[in-house]
Amino acid sequence: MPKINKKHHQIILISLFLVALILTIIYLKNSKQKEPRLSEEESISALLPEGVFLRDYQRVPNVGHELMLVLYIEKDYQFSPWSFESCPGAILGKAIRGQYHLALVNSQQLIDDIAVPAAYVESQPSGLELAYENTKENLYPVGQYDNKDKDQLETVKLLKLQDYTGDNQEYEFLLTTTAGGCGFWDGLVAGYDPVDKKLVLYSGWLPRLKPNQKGEFDYLFDCGDHGNQTRVESRYQFNPQTKEFEKVWEKETDCITSDNSS
């Protein structure tokens, strides 16, 4: 039997080591591929407090890294369905009532978390009520859905980013709720501040709030609106120093006196 010299022995050992290394790499690669990957929703939920309901999430644009705005509800929440044909149902539909939170997360951690205040503390002490599902008829203007699909339910997107502060950056969103009156709702603007790199509530709950892209909002409660006898006009303007919508002008006119004078 021929002897294996020292050099050949080293070559054999190196070859066996390389084969073992290649097989190990192949095994680890295959094992990793077989591991189930978490969905985006599961990855976000894993960063939130245990037992909460992940209501909505939206990636923050143009920040150079992955940031996600997240809206979640503490675990003691309740579904409160309204009739879709009713006045509150047009806004709330099948709603969820509870303590809402706005959070900021990346792929590894929860960065910021603020509680969203309730709109009607006295009449709705169990928390804020926001839409969860509603009909296409209530969600879209006429002509943007087929009439045969008008009763079809859709999950309501709450984190719809737009520019509400006039800085030409779409980092804000508008939440709406109602106490039930037809034509009455309250709005709240919140979002991500790219300067301070944190979450901000830019307003409290304001009647019929719907700012334009200049950060302006004109409120009108006109004569005869639900029997109103005092015309109320006001203007809100976003203040970049205080980072809040502030009332800058208001006028009240007695409807009866105004009609008699004309």
N, C-alpha and C positions, 0 to 999 in steps of 0.2 A: 504494500500500500504506500503510495507516494506521500512524502511528508509535505505539509503546508508550511511554507516559510512565513516568517513574521509579517512581511509586507502583504502577502496574500491574505493573511488572517485579519489584518487591519482593514483591508478592502472589503472583506466579507462582513465584518462588524458594521462598517459604515453603511454598506448597502442595506443590511438588515434594519439599521436605525432609520435610514431614509424611508424604507418601505413602511415601517411602523408609523413614522411621522405622517406620511401621506395618508395612510389608512385612518389615523386618528383625526386628521383634518377633514377627511371625507365624512367620517362618522359624526363629528360635531356639526358640520354643515347640514347634513341630512336631519340630524336631531333638531337643530334650530328651525329648519323649514317646517318640521312637523308640529312644532309648538303653535297652538292657536294664537293668532294676533288679536289683541284687544281692538274693538272698534273705537272710533273717535269718541263716541258717547260714553263707552265704558272707561276709557282712559281719563276723561274729564271727571266722571262720577267718582273714580278712585281717589281724586284729590279733594273731594268735598266731604263735609261732615257726614257721618254714618246715618242712613235712613232718610236723607232728604230726597226730594223729587226734582230731578233736573228738568227744568221747564223749557229752556231755550239756550242756545249758545251761538256766537258769531265771532269769526276771526277778526282781529283788529288790523286794518289795512295799513300798509306803508310805514311799518315800524322797524323793518330790518331784521326782525326775529319773530318767532311764533308767540303771539299773545292771543288769548281768547277771552272775550266778554261772556260771562255766564250768568244766567238768571235761574235761581233755584228757590224751592219752597221748603221750609222746615217741615219735619215729618208729621206734625199734627195738622195736616191740611184736609179740606173737605171739598168735594165737588158740589156745586150749587147750580144745577141747570135751570135756565130760564126758558120760557116759551120763545121760540125763534121769531114768532110773529109779534111779540110784545115790544114795547119801547126799550126796556133794558136789555131784552134779548137781542135787539139789533146791534148792540155794542158788546154785550158780554157773552151771549149764546150759552154754551155749556162752559161755565166758569169754574175756576178753582179759587177758593178762599183760604187764606193763611198768611203766614209771615214770609214775605218774599225777601230775597237777598240778591244783590248784584255783586258778582265776584270777578276777579281778574286772575287768570291762571296761565302758566306756560306748560310745557310738556312734563315738568317735574314737580311743580309746587303751586300752592295757592298763594298768590302774591298780595291780594287786597280783597277786602270783603266789607260791604256796607249794607245795613238793613234798609229796605225801602219802606217808608212810613205808610200807615193806613190813611185812606182818604176821608173816611167818615167814622171817626172813633166812637161817637155817641150812638149812631144808628147801626154800625157794623163793628161791634167790639171784638169780634173773633178774627179780624184781620182784613187785609186787602183782597179785593175781588177783581181778578183779571181774566180775560177770555182765554179759553183753552181750545174749544172747537166752535165753529159757526158755519152757517150755510153760505154757499156762493152768493146767494141773493143779498145777504147782509154784508159780505166781504168786498164785493166788487160793484162798480157802477154798471148800470144797465148797458148792455152791448158787449160787455167783457166776459160773458158766460152764456152758454146755451140755456134757453128757458127750461128745457127738459131736465137740466142739471141744477136748477136753482136751489133745490133742497139737499143737494149733496154736501156732506160735511167735510171741512178741511181743518187741520190744525192751524191755529192762528200764530203767525210769526210775530213775536213781540220785539225782538232786537233787530229792527230795520234801521240801519245806520244812515243818517243824513246830516247835512250841515244845518244846525239850528242856532249856532252862535255867531255866524257871520265871518268865520275865519277861513272859509273856503276849504275846510277839511271835514270829511264825513265821519265824525267820531261820536255823534250823539244819536239818541233815539227818544221817541215819545211814547209813553204809556198812557192809556186812557181807561177810565172806569166811570161808573155812573151809580147814582143812588136810586134811579128808576124813572125819573121824569123824562117825558118825550122831548127830544131836542136838547137835553141837558147832559153834559158829561164834564169830567174834570181831567186835566192832563198834567203830566209831570215829565220834565226833560232831564235826562241823565246821560252819562257817557264816560268816555276816556279822555283825560287831559294829557295831550302829548308833551306839554311843557313840564308839568310836575310828575308825569308818568304815574298817574293814579286815577282812581274812579272819583267821579263828582256827581252829586245831585245838584243840577243847575237851577231847580225851582222846587217849590212845594207843589201841592195840588191846586191848580188854578182853573176857574170855570172856562170851559170851551177853549182851552189853550191849544193853539196850533201855530207856532211861530213860522215866519218865512226864513229864507236863507240869509237874510240880513240881521237875524236875531231880533226881529220886531214882531209884535203881536197886538192887534187891535181887538178889544172886547166890546161887544154891543149887546145890551139887554134892552130891546126896543119896546116902545109903547104897544100894548096889546098882546105881547108875547106871554102866554099863559096868564092873561089878565093883568099884566104889569101896568102900573100907573105912574111909574117913574122911569124915564129913559136914562140908562146908565151907559156912558161911553168911557173907555179908558184905554191907555196905551202902555204896553210893557216893552222894555228894551233890555237886551242882554248887556250887562256891564262886564267887560273883560277884566277889570280890576278886582271886583268882588266875586266875579264868576257866578253871577246870579241874574235871573230875570227880575228887573225892578220896575215898579209902576212909576212912570214919569209924567203921567197926565191923566186927569179924570174929570168928568163933567156929569152932573145929574140935572135932569130937566123934568119938572112936573108935567105929565102928559096932558092933564085936564087944562091947566093954565096955558100950556103951549097951544092946545087946540082952540081955546077961546080967543087967544090973541091973534090967531091967523084968520 
